[in-house]
Amino acid sequence: MATNSEATILYIEDDIASRLLVQRVLGSRGYDVHVAGNGLDGIALARDKEPQLILMDINLPDMDGREITTRLRGLPNFSEVPIVALTANISAGSREMALAAGCTGFLTKPINVSEFPQQVKDFLQGRVEPLSPSERNIHLQKHAQNLVERLENKIRELEGANKRLRELDKMKSDFIVLVSHELRTPLTLISGYAHLLEEQLKQTNDQTVPAETVKSIAEGLNLGVTRMREVVNEIISVSRIASGTLELAIGPVRLQQIMEDLRQDLDEVCRRRRLTLEIGDLHNLPVIEGDGKRIRVALENVMGNAIKFTPDGGSIFVVGRKVGDAVDLIIRDTGIGIPVKEQRRIFDQFYVLGSIQHHSTSKSAFQGGGLGLGLAIAHGIVEAHNGRIWVESKRRDLENPPGSTFHILLPIRQASQQTIL
Ligand code: ADP
């Protein structure tokens, strides 16, 4: 057993100030002091350095000092090494618990600088603090119970994390399938029109193709390219949101104007699907501060979903009201609704409710199309404006559609530009 002051000492402690003090006090006495900031590093360092004494903090971020002690006692070469608990926790029973877990002694923090070197020397020379067998039994049982309880919590935690990872993994593979479907549809369209043009040129023996034909081919090509651009833009937006690099160009935003523009874009699909789009009077809404283009994208996604998930012949209503320092835009549809337990998760990336088969058709048909990114993008944009987006719906029901109501709450002023009165 080492009794001289060249002994190697390991101190397992997460508090830097305590580490420095002990290192200084014992280092100046010629001890070779090594430190570790958590239990796992401590065990690895103990194996590596084979210290003659270990000073052990009890409250550590990963394993606690008692658990590390029990673990070390089970390792070859550590059954006899003095392990001294060094802790600020002096509550009733903490000394006995530490000794029952395998500690040789128990010292309290802050250390008494003038007595500490002698205390360490005593433990190096074989001092062992006593604990009666009955006390040892009681505290050993408590220690064992604590260990099992911690293990149980850890298992639960790991199972939860594992489940989330599996879900994420599935979402990502579904996403790849969706992206390929979504890109393939416009790609087929583009390649079809390109062939058509080739055919036309062949048929006319390289003489001029009628302007009408060229025009309709160009329209078809444009349609495909536009949809491809949309898909690519969605992917770029969502990756910017995920990496926190979405930049806003703040200026005055007239929500009424955005809604009117959107109505024009959506008119055709609404007419085709016999959907009524009713936009209430938004004239009285205040002009808000924000990034108009991005807010339009958020609204486009929510409106697009309202159309997509409402059966033919249904209705979509938009109203807006001022609520305190914010504007609440409410988009209500008579669509298939969203199950209550999914109402938060639909704002997650890659979240597509129901079978992904529904999403391999065109973007505008009932339930068709979509990468499961639209609401994640809307959510990211609204949050970047310090706003909030949420949905209210009773259930999902394709037979008796209960409808969904989306709220988009946007502050009238952005914090950085607010004037302090
Ligand atoms: P997608 O691109 O698939 O539409 P979103 O992120 O926009 O992805 O929406 C996620 C999911 O939320 C959709 O797949 C759909 O199941 C559900 N959802 C969104 N809006 C509505 C709505 N108005 N009515 C019913 N379900 C909706």
Residues whose N, C-alpha, C, O or C-beta is under 5 A from the ligand:
A	BS01	ADP	N305 A306 F309 G335 I336 G337 I338 I346 Y351 V352 L353 G369 G370 L371 G372 L373 G374 L375 A376 S404
